[in-house]
């Protein structure tokens, strides 16, 4: 399992979208990373989502990967 920190973009309709800006084009994380993604947390302070995803999908997508220890350091007890 891979853990990802995914930035949040506020869409025109006011919804929070897990996405990144690539040369002026928004790339939706839920579509880019693919199936098997779980949203573990939304952090309004940053703002970002914490995802877990199958290892091979996160490596291919280029999102900010974190280890279990790094996630638990930032969000104590989030991952048992």
C-alpha positions in Angstrom: 0.0 0.0 0.0 1.2 3.5 -0.8 0.2 6.6 1.0 -0.2 9.9 -0.9 -0.7 13.6 0.1 -3.0 15.1 -2.6 -3.5 18.9 -2.9 -7.1 20.2 -2.9 -8.4 22.6 -5.6 -11.7 24.4 -5.0 -13.8 24.0 -8.1 -16.1 26.6 -9.5 -19.1 25.0 -7.8 -17.3 25.3 -4.4 -16.6 21.6 -4.1 -13.1 20.4 -2.9 -11.5 18.4 -5.6 -8.3 16.3 -5.0 -6.3 17.5 -8.0 -3.0 19.1 -9.2 -2.3 21.7 -11.7 -0.1 20.5 -14.6 0.7 23.3 -17.0 -2.7 25.0 -16.4 -4.7 21.7 -16.7 -6.3 20.2 -13.6 -5.6 16.5 -13.1 -8.1 14.8 -10.8 -6.4 12.5 -8.4 -9.3 10.0 -8.2 -9.1 9.5 -12.0 -5.3 9.7 -12.3 -4.3 7.3 -9.5 -7.0 4.8 -10.5 -9.0 2.1 -8.7 -8.4 0.9 -5.2 -7.9 4.4 -3.7 -9.2 5.1 -0.2 -9.5 8.6 1.3 -8.1 8.4 4.8 -8.4 12.1 5.8 -9.1 15.6 4.6 -6.9 18.2 6.3 -8.5 21.6 6.0 -5.4 23.4 7.5 -3.2 22.5 4.5 -5.6 21.8 2.5 -4.9 18.2 1.3 -6.3 14.7 1.3 -4.4 11.7 2.6 -5.0 8.7 0.3 -3.9 5.1 0.4 -3.6 3.4 -3.0 -2.1 0.3 -4.5 1.7 0.7 -4.8 1.9 0.5 -8.6 -0.7 3.2 -9.3 0.9 5.8 -7.1 4.4 5.4 -8.6 3.0 5.9 -12.1 1.0 9.0 -11.3 3.7 11.1 -9.7 1.7 12.3 -6.6 3.5 13.0 -3.3 4.2 9.7 -1.7 4.6 9.2 2.0 5.5 6.2 4.2 3.2 4.9 6.9 5.6 6.4 9.5 5.5 9.8 7.8 1.7 9.9 7.7 1.5 8.8 11.3 4.0 11.5 12.2 1.8 14.1 10.6 -1.5 12.5 11.7 -0.9 10.4 14.8 -2.7 7.1 14.8 -4.3 7.6 11.4 -2.9 4.3 10.1 -3.0 1.4 12.6 
